[in-house]
Amino acid sequence: MQQTRTFSDKVFLVLKGLAMGAANKVPGVSGGVVAFVAGFYEEFIYSLQKINLKAFKLFISGRFRSLFTYINGKFLGLLILGMVISYFSVSQLLDYLIVHYELYVWSSFFGMIIGSIYYISKDFKNWSKRSITFMMMGVVAGIAISFLEPARENDNLWFVFICGIIGVSGMTLPGLSGSFILILFGNYVLLLVESVNALYDTIKDVFMMDFSFIDNSERIRLLQVLVVFSLGSLAGLVSLSHLLGYVLKRYKKETYAVIIGFIAGSLGVVWPWKEKIYKLNAEGEFRLDMHGNKILDNYDRFLPVFNSAETWLAIFYIFIGVLIVLGIGWCENRSSKE
């Protein structure tokens, strides 16, 4: 699966990693969709599969160059670099945009998912009853997940590790949003906002030669949470990639059908016109997590009002989202032909 890459290929791979990282941050959107549309999904899965016993033996024996080649290290390294950059740049921008322009952000991602469904399904030939059945299973599962009720925040490190394993699913399973799974587990804010911000603040402090954070018990706790979450994510990536590599080799058509269904089912999660519903206690007051934030219960989805300029602007952003995905696909096809 390894390829000889030009400098421009390497730059584009970093940008694809950046797009994956940004998509994973948004509840309802899957970074795996980016990998699928951008044409490197299978290479991503098969490269992760190489992190196995043989790779461990190469590491123990100190054969680092052989290890780097064996696991397709250049590909994974550039992709991960893009994701890391994303968490400290695009993801920060998304946090701001979702707070101030939530409708338009959801509209853009809704359009991107529609574009992804079209882009992936147009090359899916010879639909059979079996394929349609698997696709419908994916649709039902995607819709069912969108209506599950979020749990309370839990910073127990064993639970955080499990969150890492399951939350990373959005990178390997297109259509299944890892961020939305973390919302259901009650740990989205803790793991993708507070702990990441704690790391960002710590790096900034270190550059300023300010080590006072060592005495900040809350900062240290958040950094511990982030480390455990990262280890869980790594474990999830490796284990899920082995499972997906197995089914892709033996049931490729059925796997792709389920993926298309998952993506279609996730449309309910990113439906732009919705209001947040927060959990209430017995006295009718908002339930708060350990940080004083209101606990999300679910969303109240509604149909748009078409006599509003805001609605038509949101629809415009849906079309922009579709065009973004089709543009990415067109660029990928053009570069592969060259």
Secondary structure, DSSP 4 states (H G I P E B T S, - for coil): ------HHHHHHHHHHHHHHHHHHHSTT--HHHHHHHTT-HHHHHHHHHT-SHHHHHHHHTT-HHHHHHHTTHHHHHHHHHHHHHHHTTHHHHHHHHHHHSHHHHHHHHHHHHHHHHHHHHTT--S--HHHHHHHHHHHHHHHHHHTPPP------HHHHHHHHHHHTHHHHSTT--HHHHHHHTT-HHIIIIIHHHHHHHHHHHHHTT--GGGG-HHHHHHHHHHHHHHHHHHHHHHHHHHHHHHHHHH-HHHHHHHHHHHHHHGGGTT-SSEEEEE-B-TTSPBPB-TTSPBPEEEEEE-PPPTT-HHHHHHHHHHHHHHHHHHHHHHHHHHHHH-
